[in-house]
Amino acid sequence: MSRLVQCIPNFSEGRRPEVLAKIVEAIDKSSNVSVIDYSMDPDHNRAVVTFIGAPEDIRVSMLAGARVAVDLIDLNFHTGGHPRIGAVDVVPVVALEDMSQEEIIELGHDIGRDIAVKLDVPVYYYEDCALRNQCKNLADVRRGGFEALKARGLIDGCEPDVGPGELHPTAGASVVGARGPLIAFNVNLKSNNISIAKKIAARIRHMRGSGEAMEGVKAIGVELTTRGIVQVSTNITKPDLVSMWDVFDMVQKEAKKLGVEVLESELIGAIRRQALMNTVRSAIKLPDLTEKRVI
């Protein structure tokens, strides 16, 4: 069996399609990887690319894409609804086939060193790659965003794990880590009231913390100003415990309590077949559905 890795870099660019096209082209043509999805959003001002390949190819293509992003994205002029500290904001790697977690962690560290040494961008390691407890949670690393890091400097616990001791003047910093499967799933509301989206997101986070159905779900409220609506943006970090339907149903119930309807939902990037099956099982209460019964 060949070794296979999934890489899902998030870039702080959602308004210039030509920039994303150059990043994707660099990733796709630099090695023998397969780009399976990419998307961008002007309100988040963010792009997500999903590609898979052997670990050595992932490393080469990730550096190529990062180089283009560092050259073309300037955080000093970046605004958007999504938290970020860098042009190459976060780079997760996930084991798919014949890769131990130790090997995927090593790959994450290699990618981080490439970005730090070859592009002069300070890098933090998060999740399973974390070298310090305070960096394990991505939200903790990005708290305050690029502006806060720029104002206080990379000191007093904000020192990077590898790379220069100050922010790149335009590309900021990057966060690299190895993690398990994650589903980026958003629910849009028929409302332009951001406080409603934030209340629902907070409720989901509360449920997660209470050990109830929303364990393993991160959520924030975001304004989609170009569409005149708001969004509950979530990351399902434990898709074996929580399905997209569980999140959608919870958002819909909480929205109804606040007098708002759900407009639609949105999947960012790719999803594993098992996670999709779990969603169907939850939505129509069909626990005995197996993949063998799907043609």
N, C-alpha and C positions, 0 to 999 in steps of 0.2 A: 504494500500500500504506500502511495506517495504522500509525503508530508504536505499539509495544506493549511493555510492561514487566511483569515479574513481580517482586513484592515479597513477602518471606517474613519478616515480623517475628517475633521470639521474645520472649515476655513471661514474666516470672517469676511465674507463677500457674498452678498445676495442681490446686488443691484446691477452688476455689470456681467452679462452673460459671456462676453468675450474673454473676460479674465478667467472665469470658471472653465471655459472651453480650452484655454491654454494649459490650465492646471491638469485637467483630465487628459489632454493629449500627452503631456509629459509623463503622467503616470502610466498611461496605456502603452506608450511606445518605448519606454526605457528598459523594459524587461518583459518576460513572458508571463504577465499577469492578465487576468480577465476583469475588466471593469463591468460590474453587473448593475450598477445603479448610480445616478447622481442627480441632485436636485438643489434648488436654491430658493430662498424666500426673501423678498425685499423688506418685510417688516422685521423679521428676525435679523436681517442682513447677514445671512449665513448660508453656507453651502455644505452639503454632506456628500461625500463620495464613498462608494463601497466597492472594493476590489478584492479578489482572492488570488492566491498563488503560493508557490513554494516560499519558505522563509527568506531565502537569499534574494529572490526576485522581489518580494514585498519590500525588503530593505532598500533595494536599488530604486524602485519606483516611488517609494515614499519620499526619499531624499529629492528625487527629481521634481515631484509635485510641490514639495515644500520650498524648493529653490525658486520656483516660479511665483509662488504665493508671497514669499519674502520680498521678491523684486517688485511685485505689482500692487501689494496691499499696504496702505499706510493707516495704522490705527489712530493716528492723530486726527484724522478726518472721518473716522468711522463712528456711526451711530446706529443703534438697532435695539430691538427688544430682548435679545438673548445675551446672557452673561458671556464675557470673553476677556482674555488677557493677551491674545496674540493673533497675528495673521494666520498662522498655523496653530489654531487654538488648542485642540485636543486630538490626540492620535491614539485610539484604542486598537489593540490587536487581540484577536480571539482565535483559539485553536479550533480547527475543523476536523482534521484527520491526522492520526499518527503523530501528534505533537503532545508532549507532556507539558504540564503547567510550568515546570522549571525551564523548559526550552522556550516557551512563549514569553516568559518573564525575561529571559536572556535576550530574546529578539527585541522586546520593548526597550531594554537598556541600550542595545546597539543602535536602534533607531534614534533614541534620545541623544546619544553621543554624536551620531552623524549630524543631527540638526544643530547641536551645540557647537561642535568643533568646526564643521564645514560651512555653517551659515552664521556663526557668531550670535546665536539666539540662546538665551538662558533657558534651561529645561528643568521642569519638575516631574518627578515620577509619582504616579497615583495608582490606586487600586492595588493589584498584586505586585506591581513593580515598586511600590512605595518604599522608600528607605527611612522615612520618618512618619510617625503616627499622624502628625498634623497635616500630612499631604495625602493620606489614604483616600479621603473623601474629596472628590473633584470640586464640590461646592466650596469647601474650605480653602482650596488653593485659589479659586477665582473670586473669592469674596472681595467686593469693592471694585473689581474689574481692572482694566488697564490703567485707568485714571488714578485709582488709589495706589497701585504699585508705582506708578510714575511719580506721584507726589511724595511718597515716603521712602522710596528706594528699596533695594533688595537687601534689607538689613533687619535685625531684631526678629529672627525667625522666618523671614521672607527670602533668605538666601536660596538660590537655585541648587538643585542636586548636581548639575553639571553645566559647564559653560561659563560665559562671562558673568561678572558680578554686578552688571547693570543691564537694564532693558535694552534690547535692540531699539535704535531710535525710531524706527517705523514699524517693525514687526513685533515688538513687545517680547513676550515669552511664550513658551509652548509647554503643554502638559502631555506626557506620554505614559501609557500604562497597558498592562495586560488585564483583561477581565473576562467574565463569562458572557453568554449571550444576553443581549439587551434589545428591547423593542422600543423604538422612538415613535410614540403614538400621540396624536393631538386631536382634541375635540373642539370644534368651532361652535360658538353660540350665536343665536339670533339676537344679539345685543351689542351695543358699543360701550357698555358700562364696565370698565376694567375692574372696578371693585367687586363685581359679581364673579368674574373669572378668578380673581385672587382669593375670594372667600371659598370658592369650590376647591381650588388648589390646596388651600390650607386645610380644608376638611379631609381631603384625600391623604394629605401628609399626616394628619392626626390619626386617621384610621390605621395608617401604616405603623405609626408609633405605638398604637394600642394593641398591636398583635392581631388585629382583625383582618378582614379580607384584603385590605390594601397594603399589606406588608410587601416591601420591595418595590414601591412606587414613589418616584420623585415627581413633583408637579409645581409649575409656576403659572401665573396668569400673564398673558401677553396681549398687547393691543395690535391688531392688524389694521393699521390706519388706512392703508391703501384700499381696503375692502369695507371699512366702516364697521368692523365687528371685533370681537375679542375671542381669545382662545385659551383653553386649558391645555398647556403643553406638558406632556408627561414622558418619563423614561420608566419603562417596566424592567426593573433590574433582576427580577426573579420570575421569568416567564413560566417556570414550572409550577409556580404557586398562584400567579395572577394572569388571567388572559386579557386580551384587548376588550372582550365583551364585559368582563368584570369592571374594567375602568370606565368603559363607555356607559354601562348601566348606572354606575355610581354617579358619574357626572350628570347624566340625564335626570336622575332622581333629585340630586342636589339643586340642579338648575330649575326644576319644576317647583321646588319649595320657594325659590326666589322669583317665580313668575316668568321664567325664561325658557325658551325651547332650544333644543340642539339643532344646529343647521346641518352639520356633516362631520365626518372624522377624516383623519389623514395619517397615513403610514409614511414614515421617513426611512428610506433605505430598504433593506431586505428583511425578510422574516423567515424563520425556519419552519419547515413543514409541520413539525410537532406542535409548534406554537399556534399555527393556524388551526390544526385539529383541535387543540385545547379550546380555542375560541368558539368553534362550532359546537363542541360538546357543552360548553357553558351556556351558549346563547339559546340552544333549543333543547337543553336538558337531555342529552343523548350520551350518557356515560360509557355505553358499550361500543361506541364508534371506534373502529380501529383502522389503521392504514391499509390493512389487507382487504377491507371492504370498499376502498376507494380505487376506482379504475383510472 
